[in-house]
């Protein structure tokens, strides 16, 4: 009489585990790179979006809107390092009203601006400047947002600079 066996042999399990280990070893670095690239794109789009928002608010309110690095809810940072976040506010008669803010970025990422603050005037014109987003010190993945004096906001490659 023939005995029926169910399941896998030890050799079949070992071969399956070995193949899975090889596939994981090859796939994980690709997923890490994909994750970083997606994170960079999401954050650079947030920066671009908040700058466009600031310009729109300046035109809507008919007042100058300021953009600076985030220090606290009521104050700006004092350097061109914007890694702690970005703050958009309007100053009416010496009273600052925060319109929007971006929380700090990933701890290993660097966000550098060409100036300490940027402004949009009531007619949509800007003081201009650049913000470079550099993920984990990897210059090849860096992107920048540029604001020209006419108020146009655009983003693209940072040219491998961090």
KEVEXTI-548035 format. One record per residue: residue number from 0; chain; y, z, x of N, C-alpha, C, O in turn. Coordinates in nm, 3 decimals. Each point is the difference from the previous one (the first is absolute). Layout:
marlum, marnu, n.py, n.pz, n.px, ca.py, ca.pz, ca.px, c.py, c.pz, c.px, o.py, o.pz, o.px
NUM, A, Y, Z, X, Y, Z, X, Y, Z, X, Y, Z, X
...
% end
This chain:
marlum, marnu, n.py, n.pz, n.px, ca.py, ca.pz, ca.px, c.py, c.pz, c.px, o.py, o.pz, o.px
0, A, -0.117, 0.000, 0.083, 0.117, 0.000, -0.083, 0.124, 0.000, 0.088, 0.007, 0.072, 0.100
1, A, 0.090, -0.153, -0.137, 0.122, -0.015, 0.077, 0.100, 0.107, -0.039, 0.026, 0.023, -0.119
2, A, 0.031, 0.042, 0.219, 0.097, 0.107, -0.025, 0.141, -0.061, -0.003, 0.038, -0.072, 0.093
3, A, 0.039, 0.099, -0.198, 0.137, -0.049, -0.011, 0.095, 0.095, 0.072, -0.007, 0.122, -0.018
4, A, 0.095, -0.177, 0.098, 0.099, 0.083, 0.068, 0.139, -0.045, -0.043, 0.028, -0.119, -0.017
5, A, 0.056, 0.216, 0.001, 0.138, -0.027, -0.038, 0.092, 0.056, 0.108, -0.032, 0.102, 0.062
6, A, 0.145, -0.169, -0.039, 0.096, 0.051, 0.097, 0.007, -0.088, 0.123, -0.054, -0.111, 0.003
7, A, 0.120, 0.162, 0.098, 0.021, -0.074, 0.123, -0.075, 0.067, 0.113, -0.024, 0.121, 0.000
8, A, -0.012, -0.201, 0.096, -0.063, 0.057, 0.120, 0.111, 0.048, 0.092, 0.116, -0.035, -0.017
9, A, -0.153, 0.115, 0.113, 0.097, 0.052, 0.097, 0.066, -0.114, 0.077, 0.120, 0.006, 0.027
10, A, -0.194, -0.106, 0.008, 0.054, -0.113, 0.075, 0.103, -0.076, -0.084, 0.105, -0.039, 0.052
11, A, -0.132, 0.018, -0.180, 0.095, -0.069, -0.087, 0.131, 0.079, -0.011, 0.108, -0.059, 0.003
12, A, -0.117, 0.189, -0.016, 0.120, 0.084, -0.010, 0.079, -0.005, 0.131, 0.122, -0.010, -0.003
13, A, -0.191, 0.017, 0.116, 0.068, -0.003, 0.130, 0.071, -0.134, 0.023, 0.111, -0.002, 0.052
14, A, -0.174, -0.108, -0.090, 0.063, -0.132, 0.015, 0.123, -0.008, -0.090, 0.104, -0.051, 0.043
15, A, -0.114, 0.098, -0.165, 0.113, -0.002, -0.093, 0.117, 0.083, 0.052, 0.114, -0.044, -0.006
16, A, -0.142, 0.162, 0.056, 0.105, 0.087, 0.055, 0.064, -0.065, 0.122, 0.122, 0.006, 0.016
17, A, -0.201, -0.069, 0.070, 0.054, -0.066, 0.119, 0.092, -0.115, -0.038, 0.107, -0.015, 0.059
18, A, -0.147, -0.066, -0.156, 0.084, -0.111, -0.044, 0.128, 0.053, -0.064, 0.108, -0.054, 0.026
19, A, -0.117, 0.157, -0.107, 0.119, 0.060, -0.062, 0.095, 0.054, 0.106, 0.122, -0.016, -0.012
20, A, -0.175, 0.081, 0.115, 0.083, 0.054, 0.107, 0.075, -0.111, 0.074, 0.117, 0.016, 0.032
21, A, -0.185, -0.126, -0.006, 0.065, -0.113, 0.068, 0.111, -0.058, -0.088, 0.109, -0.027, 0.050
22, A, -0.135, 0.009, -0.177, 0.102, -0.054, -0.091, 0.120, 0.093, -0.011, 0.114, -0.047, -0.001
23, A, -0.136, 0.176, -0.006, 0.110, 0.096, -0.008, 0.082, -0.001, 0.128, 0.122, 0.007, -0.004
24, A, -0.189, -0.016, 0.118, 0.069, -0.003, 0.129, 0.093, -0.121, 0.009, 0.109, 0.010, 0.057
25, A, -0.150, -0.121, -0.112, 0.082, -0.121, 0.002, 0.111, 0.007, -0.105, 0.111, -0.045, 0.025
26, A, -0.139, 0.099, -0.142, 0.093, -0.003, -0.112, 0.112, 0.102, 0.007, 0.112, -0.030, -0.042
27, A, -0.138, 0.150, 0.093, 0.101, 0.107, -0.003, 0.129, -0.038, 0.073, 0.107, 0.023, -0.056
28, A, -0.110, -0.079, 0.177, 0.126, -0.038, 0.063, 0.079, -0.103, -0.082, 0.123, 0.004, -0.002
29, A, -0.192, -0.094, -0.063, 0.069, -0.098, -0.084, 0.068, 0.068, -0.118, 0.113, -0.036, -0.035
30, A, -0.178, 0.132, -0.025, 0.060, 0.072, -0.112, 0.119, 0.083, 0.045, 0.098, 0.012, -0.073
31, A, -0.105, 0.045, 0.193, 0.112, 0.077, 0.053, 0.121, -0.090, 0.018, 0.112, 0.037, -0.037
32, A, -0.133, -0.154, 0.094, 0.109, -0.094, 0.020, 0.057, -0.047, -0.134, 0.122, -0.011, -0.016
33, A, -0.209, -0.015, -0.079, 0.044, -0.041, -0.133, 0.080, 0.111, -0.067, 0.103, -0.027, -0.063
34, A, -0.148, 0.151, 0.077, 0.071, 0.114, -0.057, 0.140, 0.013, 0.061, 0.097, 0.018, -0.073
35, A, -0.088, -0.028, 0.206, 0.132, 0.012, 0.065, 0.092, -0.112, -0.042, 0.118, 0.023, -0.026
36, A, -0.169, -0.143, 0.019, 0.082, -0.114, -0.040, 0.052, 0.018, -0.142, 0.116, -0.029, -0.028
37, A, -0.200, 0.075, -0.062, 0.041, 0.025, -0.138, 0.103, 0.112, -0.007, 0.097, -0.010, -0.075
38, A, -0.118, 0.115, 0.152, 0.094, 0.113, 0.002, 0.137, -0.045, 0.050, 0.102, 0.040, -0.055
39, A, -0.101, -0.124, 0.159, 0.126, -0.051, 0.054, 0.072, -0.083, -0.105, 0.120, 0.018, -0.024
40, A, -0.192, -0.109, -0.040, 0.062, -0.085, -0.102, 0.054, 0.083, -0.116, 0.110, -0.027, -0.049
41, A, -0.185, 0.126, 0.004, 0.047, 0.084, -0.110, 0.126, 0.076, 0.037, 0.094, 0.007, -0.079
42, A, -0.091, 0.049, 0.199, 0.117, 0.078, 0.041, 0.122, -0.087, 0.026, 0.112, 0.039, -0.032
43, A, -0.131, -0.157, 0.090, 0.115, -0.087, 0.025, 0.056, -0.052, -0.133, 0.121, -0.019, -0.013
44, A, -0.208, -0.002, -0.086, 0.047, -0.040, -0.132, 0.074, 0.115, -0.069, 0.096, -0.025, -0.074
45, A, -0.137, 0.149, 0.097, 0.074, 0.116, -0.053, 0.140, 0.005, 0.059, 0.098, 0.023, -0.071
46, A, -0.089, -0.045, 0.203, 0.131, 0.003, 0.066, 0.088, -0.111, -0.054, 0.116, 0.023, -0.033
47, A, -0.170, -0.143, 0.024, 0.075, -0.113, -0.051, 0.045, 0.026, -0.144, 0.113, -0.031, -0.038
48, A, -0.202, 0.088, -0.041, 0.030, 0.028, -0.140, 0.111, 0.103, -0.015, 0.087, -0.015, -0.086
49, A, -0.088, 0.119, 0.169, 0.104, 0.103, -0.013, 0.136, -0.054, 0.045, 0.104, 0.042, -0.052
50, A, -0.103, -0.135, 0.147, 0.126, -0.060, 0.043, 0.055, -0.093, -0.108, 0.121, -0.001, -0.024
51, A, -0.207, -0.076, -0.041, 0.044, -0.085, -0.111, 0.051, 0.087, -0.115, 0.101, -0.031, -0.063
52, A, -0.171, 0.142, 0.037, 0.043, 0.095, -0.103, 0.141, 0.052, 0.033, 0.085, 0.007, -0.088
53, A, -0.062, 0.029, 0.214, 0.130, 0.054, 0.042, 0.111, -0.103, -0.025, 0.107, 0.035, -0.048
54, A, -0.133, -0.160, 0.082, 0.099, -0.105, -0.022, 0.029, -0.016, -0.150, 0.115, -0.010, -0.041
55, A, -0.220, 0.008, -0.039, 0.018, -0.013, -0.145, 0.079, 0.117, -0.058, 0.084, -0.020, -0.088
56, A, -0.110, 0.140, 0.136, 0.073, 0.117, -0.049, 0.147, -0.005, 0.041, 0.087, 0.041, -0.076
57, A, -0.059, -0.091, 0.196, 0.139, -0.012, 0.045, 0.078, -0.094, -0.092, 0.113, 0.028, -0.038
58, A, -0.176, -0.139, 0.004, 0.065, -0.096, -0.090, 0.013, 0.059, -0.141, 0.105, -0.014, -0.063
59, A, -0.209, 0.079, 0.015, 0.000, 0.058, -0.135, 0.105, 0.110, -0.014, 0.078, -0.001, -0.096
60, A, -0.075, 0.095, 0.191, 0.095, 0.112, -0.007, 0.140, -0.040, 0.044, 0.097, 0.069, -0.032
61, A, -0.085, -0.178, 0.105, 0.130, -0.040, 0.052, 0.048, 0.094, 0.109, 0.121, 0.018, 0.018
62, A, -0.215, 0.042, 0.055, 0.032, 0.096, 0.107, -0.089, -0.027, 0.120, -0.103, -0.067, -0.009
63, A, 0.144, 0.122, 0.121, -0.079, -0.012, 0.122, -0.126, 0.085, -0.011, 0.006, 0.117, -0.039
64, A, -0.119, -0.176, 0.075, -0.128, 0.072, 0.002, -0.043, 0.010, 0.146, 0.005, -0.098, 0.074
65, A, -0.048, 0.216, -0.036, -0.040, 0.027, 0.139, -0.151, 0.012, 0.012, -0.068, 0.048, -0.090
66, A, 0.016, -0.094, 0.204, -0.142, 0.011, 0.031, -0.009, 0.064, 0.138, 0.070, -0.040, 0.093
67, A, -0.156, 0.140, -0.081, -0.014, 0.069, 0.128, -0.141, 0.054, 0.016, -0.081, -0.005, -0.093
68, A, 0.053, 0.058, 0.210, -0.130, 0.065, 0.021, -0.001, 0.131, -0.078, 0.103, 0.066, -0.013
69, A, -0.218, -0.030, -0.037, -0.015, 0.119, -0.084, -0.013, 0.124, 0.088, -0.087, 0.008, 0.086
70, A, 0.175, 0.089, -0.109, -0.010, 0.129, 0.068, -0.036, 0.107, -0.102, -0.104, 0.065, 0.010
71, A, 0.191, -0.049, -0.109, -0.028, 0.087, -0.115, 0.050, -0.073, -0.124, 0.054, -0.110, 0.008
72, A, -0.073, 0.172, -0.123, 0.043, -0.063, -0.125, 0.151, -0.019, -0.006, 0.050, -0.081, -0.079
73, A, 0.023, 0.155, 0.162, 0.146, -0.010, -0.004, 0.062, -0.042, 0.132, 0.122, 0.004, 0.013
74, A, -0.203, -0.044, 0.085, 0.060, -0.041, 0.127, -0.080, -0.110, 0.068, -0.120, -0.017, -0.023
75, A, 0.191, -0.057, 0.105, -0.060, -0.110, 0.075, -0.039, 0.046, 0.140, 0.053, 0.098, 0.052
76, A, -0.146, -0.170, 0.007, -0.037, 0.024, 0.138, 0.112, -0.046, 0.092, 0.091, -0.072, -0.044
77, A, -0.096, 0.111, 0.168, 0.108, -0.032, 0.093, -0.041, -0.099, 0.108, 0.071, -0.017, 0.098
78, A, -0.185, -0.049, -0.116, -0.043, -0.096, 0.102, -0.043, -0.131, -0.068, 0.004, -0.012, -0.122
79, A, -0.044, -0.083, 0.204, -0.048, -0.127, -0.052, -0.150, 0.002, -0.028, -0.059, -0.102, -0.034
80, A, -0.004, 0.219, 0.048, -0.141, 0.015, -0.033, -0.011, 0.034, -0.149, 0.039, 0.108, -0.043
81, A, -0.091, -0.202, -0.034, -0.008, 0.016, -0.145, -0.142, 0.032, -0.044, -0.035, -0.023, -0.115
82, A, -0.047, 0.075, 0.205, -0.141, 0.029, -0.029, -0.018, 0.110, -0.104, -0.105, 0.007, -0.065
83, A, 0.205, 0.080, 0.047, -0.010, 0.109, -0.098, 0.025, -0.046, -0.142, -0.016, 0.078, -0.095
84, A, 0.055, -0.202, 0.078, 0.026, -0.053, -0.133, 0.138, -0.063, -0.008, 0.076, 0.001, 0.096
85, A, -0.046, -0.055, -0.212, 0.127, -0.069, -0.022, 0.064, 0.055, -0.127, -0.067, 0.023, -0.100
86, A, 0.196, -0.003, 0.107, 0.076, 0.060, -0.111, 0.110, -0.097, -0.042, 0.071, -0.054, 0.084
87, A, -0.058, 0.032, -0.214, 0.106, -0.083, -0.056, 0.085, 0.090, -0.089, -0.051, 0.066, -0.090
88, A, 0.181, -0.065, 0.117, 0.087, 0.087, -0.081, 0.136, -0.065, -0.019, 0.040, -0.092, 0.072
89, A, 0.030, 0.143, -0.172, 0.136, -0.044, -0.028, 0.090, 0.122, 0.013, -0.035, 0.110, -0.044
90, A, 0.151, -0.130, 0.103, 0.093, 0.110, 0.023, 0.119, -0.019, -0.095, 0.081, -0.091, 0.016
91, A, -0.072, 0.179, -0.116, 0.110, -0.006, -0.095, 0.085, 0.124, 0.018, -0.044, 0.112, -0.028
92, A, 0.165, -0.131, 0.076, 0.095, 0.109, 0.021, -0.059, 0.113, 0.084, 0.017, 0.118, -0.033
93, A, -0.085, -0.152, 0.140, -0.056, 0.100, 0.090, -0.130, 0.062, -0.047, -0.057, 0.084, 0.070
94, A, 0.009, -0.125, -0.186, -0.127, 0.052, -0.052, -0.106, -0.109, 0.011, 0.010, -0.105, -0.065
95, A, -0.112, 0.131, 0.146, -0.106, -0.098, 0.020, -0.103, 0.010, -0.112, -0.046, 0.109, -0.034
96, A, 0.011, -0.222, -0.022, -0.104, -0.007, -0.100, -0.111, -0.089, 0.053, 0.020, -0.119, 0.024
97, A, -0.138, 0.178, -0.005, -0.112, -0.079, 0.051, -0.052, -0.091, -0.110, -0.028, 0.045, -0.111
98, A, 0.015, -0.172, 0.144, -0.049, -0.097, -0.097, -0.150, -0.024, 0.014, -0.071, -0.016, -0.100
99, A, 0.025, 0.015, 0.223, -0.142, -0.023, 0.025, -0.030, 0.038, 0.144, 0.088, 0.001, 0.085
100, A, -0.214, 0.030, -0.059, -0.042, 0.034, 0.136, -0.144, -0.044, 0.022, -0.079, -0.011, -0.094
101, A, 0.046, -0.013, 0.219, -0.138, -0.025, 0.042, -0.040, 0.118, 0.085, 0.070, 0.038, 0.093
102, A, -0.184, 0.021, -0.126, -0.051, 0.111, 0.080, -0.036, -0.048, 0.139, 0.002, -0.120, 0.028
103, A, -0.033, 0.214, 0.059, -0.033, -0.035, 0.137, -0.120, -0.094, 0.006, -0.085, -0.002, -0.089
104, A, 0.082, -0.076, 0.195, -0.107, -0.095, 0.021, -0.114, 0.068, 0.074, 0.009, 0.119, 0.033
105, A, -0.116, -0.190, -0.008, -0.114, 0.052, 0.073, 0.047, 0.061, 0.132, 0.087, -0.057, 0.066
106, A, -0.144, 0.171, -0.028, 0.044, 0.071, 0.121, -0.007, -0.083, 0.126, 0.082, 0.018, 0.090
107, A, -0.176, -0.110, -0.080, -0.014, -0.079, 0.122, 0.089, -0.124, -0.001, 0.008, -0.070, 0.101
108, A, 0.058, 0.041, -0.211, 0.086, -0.118, -0.011, 0.143, 0.033, 0.041, 0.047, 0.113, -0.017
109, A, 0.020, -0.212, 0.071, 0.141, 0.014, 0.038, 0.083, -0.097, -0.084, -0.036, -0.116, -0.016
110, A, 0.146, 0.167, -0.035, 0.095, -0.082, -0.074, 0.135, 0.016, 0.069, 0.059, 0.108, -0.002
111, A, -0.012, -0.215, 0.061, 0.126, 0.004, 0.074, 0.101, -0.093, -0.064, -0.032, -0.113, -0.037
112, A, 0.154, 0.161, 0.023, 0.109, -0.081, -0.054, 0.099, -0.032, 0.111, 0.006, 0.070, 0.101
113, A, 0.070, -0.176, -0.121, 0.101, -0.037, 0.099, 0.125, 0.087, -0.011, 0.081, 0.004, 0.093
114, A, -0.066, 0.065, -0.205, 0.115, 0.089, -0.021, -0.045, 0.129, -0.066, -0.111, 0.008, -0.053
115, A, 0.197, 0.093, 0.056, -0.032, 0.128, -0.066, 0.008, -0.011, -0.151, -0.078, 0.063, -0.072
116, A, 0.172, -0.143, 0.023, 0.016, -0.020, -0.144, 0.031, -0.147, -0.028, 0.049, -0.072, 0.086
117, A, -0.080, 0.032, -0.207, 0.039, -0.133, -0.049, 0.072, 0.022, -0.132, -0.023, 0.099, -0.069
118, A, 0.111, -0.191, 0.036, 0.072, 0.011, -0.126, 0.002, -0.134, -0.072, -0.007, -0.106, 0.062
119, A, 0.016, 0.114, -0.193, 0.026, -0.117, -0.083, 0.127, 0.030, -0.076, 0.011, 0.104, -0.065
120, A, 0.085, -0.195, 0.072, 0.126, 0.019, -0.072, -0.014, -0.045, -0.145, -0.103, -0.056, -0.038
121, A, 0.206, 0.080, -0.040, -0.004, -0.029, -0.143, -0.022, -0.148, -0.030, -0.050, -0.036, -0.107
122, A, 0.086, -0.050, 0.201, -0.021, -0.144, -0.022, -0.132, -0.050, 0.058, -0.025, -0.120, 0.003
123, A, -0.060, 0.213, 0.043, -0.133, -0.037, 0.049, -0.007, -0.031, 0.148, -0.108, -0.028, 0.053
124, A, 0.223, 0.032, 0.015, -0.001, -0.026, 0.144, -0.054, 0.121, 0.073, 0.006, 0.113, -0.050
125, A, -0.059, -0.136, 0.170, -0.066, 0.108, 0.073, 0.059, 0.018, 0.138, 0.063, -0.090, 0.056
126, A, -0.085, 0.209, -0.002, 0.036, 0.026, 0.139, -0.102, -0.067, 0.093, 0.026, -0.015, 0.119
127, A, -0.139, -0.024, -0.174, -0.103, -0.070, 0.077, -0.084, 0.091, 0.086, 0.037, 0.115, 0.026
128, A, -0.149, -0.166, 0.017, -0.088, 0.075, 0.088, -0.145, -0.043, -0.014, -0.034, -0.082, -0.085
129, A, -0.050, 0.137, 0.170, -0.143, -0.029, 0.000, -0.078, 0.130, -0.003, 0.044, 0.102, 0.054
130, A, -0.160, -0.105, -0.116, -0.093, 0.112, 0.003, -0.134, -0.057, 0.046, -0.053, -0.093, -0.061
131, A, -0.002, 0.150, 0.168, -0.130, -0.045, 0.052, -0.105, 0.105, -0.032, 0.017, 0.118, 0.031
132, A, -0.124, -0.163, -0.094, -0.114, 0.087, -0.034, -0.112, -0.031, 0.098, -0.051, -0.112, 0.004
133, A, 0.014, 0.212, 0.074, -0.101, -0.017, 0.104, -0.118, 0.094, -0.027, 0.012, 0.121, 0.023
134, A, -0.125, -0.174, -0.070, -0.113, 0.086, -0.034, -0.080, 0.045, 0.121, -0.045, -0.083, 0.080
135, A, 0.028, 0.211, -0.065, -0.085, 0.059, 0.105, 0.030, -0.055, 0.138, -0.091, -0.008, 0.084
136, A, 0.213, -0.030, -0.057, 0.038, -0.052, 0.130, -0.052, -0.139, 0.031, 0.002, -0.042, 0.115
137, A, -0.050, -0.029, -0.216, -0.056, -0.134, 0.020, 0.107, -0.105, -0.027, 0.030, -0.032, -0.115
138, A, 0.027, -0.020, 0.222, 0.110, -0.094, -0.012, -0.040, -0.129, -0.070, 0.082, -0.062, -0.067
139, A, -0.207, 0.021, 0.082, -0.043, -0.126, -0.061, -0.004, 0.006, -0.152, 0.000, -0.104, -0.066
140, A, -0.004, 0.224, 0.008, 0.001, 0.015, -0.146, 0.138, 0.036, -0.054, 0.016, 0.015, -0.121
141, A, 0.084, 0.000, 0.208, 0.132, 0.045, -0.044, 0.069, -0.106, -0.086, -0.016, -0.120, 0.021
142, A, 0.093, 0.169, -0.117, 0.079, -0.086, -0.088, 0.142, 0.056, -0.007, 0.022, 0.119, 0.027
143, A, 0.073, -0.204, -0.062, 0.138, 0.048, -0.010, 0.063, -0.045, -0.131, -0.037, -0.102, -0.059
144, A, 0.135, 0.181, 0.016, 0.083, -0.035, -0.115, 0.141, -0.021, 0.055, 0.052, 0.085, 0.073
145, A, 0.009, -0.196, -0.109, 0.135, -0.031, 0.046, 0.096, -0.006, -0.118, -0.032, -0.055, -0.105
146, A, 0.148, 0.114, 0.125, 0.107, -0.007, -0.099, 0.119, -0.065, 0.068, 0.052, 0.054, 0.098
147, A, -0.010, -0.169, -0.148, 0.116, -0.067, 0.059, 0.125, 0.041, -0.077, -0.008, 0.056, -0.109
148, A, 0.124, -0.086, 0.166, 0.125, 0.049, -0.057, 0.027, -0.052, -0.141, 0.075, 0.063, -0.075
149, A, -0.134, -0.175, 0.037, 0.018, -0.049, -0.137, -0.081, 0.082, -0.101, 0.017, -0.017, -0.120
150, A, -0.104, 0.105, 0.170, -0.080, 0.085, -0.087, -0.142, -0.048, -0.019, -0.080, 0.066, -0.066
151, A, 0.047, -0.180, 0.123, -0.136, -0.054, -0.015, -0.099, 0.086, 0.077, 0.021, 0.033, 0.117
152, A, -0.131, 0.002, -0.184, -0.104, 0.084, 0.059, -0.126, -0.086, 0.015, -0.045, -0.061, -0.097
153, A, -0.010, 0.057, 0.218, -0.123, -0.076, 0.022, -0.088, 0.074, 0.098, 0.046, 0.086, 0.075
154, A, -0.174, -0.120, -0.075, -0.090, 0.063, 0.096, -0.095, -0.102, 0.059, -0.030, -0.104, -0.060
155, A, -0.018, 0.137, 0.180, -0.091, -0.089, 0.070, -0.048, 0.065, 0.128, 0.008, 0.122, 0.015
156, A, -0.058, -0.202, 0.075, -0.054, 0.050, 0.126, 0.109, 0.064, 0.083, 0.115, -0.045, 0.000
157, A, -0.152, 0.150, 0.071, 0.097, 0.068, 0.088, -0.006, -0.056, 0.141, 0.068, 0.051, 0.089
158, A, -0.147, -0.154, -0.068, -0.007, -0.061, 0.133, -0.065, 0.088, 0.103, 0.042, 0.002, 0.116
159, A, -0.144, 0.071, -0.155, -0.074, 0.088, 0.091, 0.087, 0.105, 0.068, -0.021, 0.033, 0.117
160, A, 0.119, 0.019, -0.188, 0.082, 0.105, 0.060, -0.016, 0.129, -0.079, -0.002, 0.001, -0.123
161, A, -0.009, 0.107, 0.198, -0.010, 0.131, -0.065, 0.101, 0.094, 0.059, 0.008, 0.116, -0.040
% end
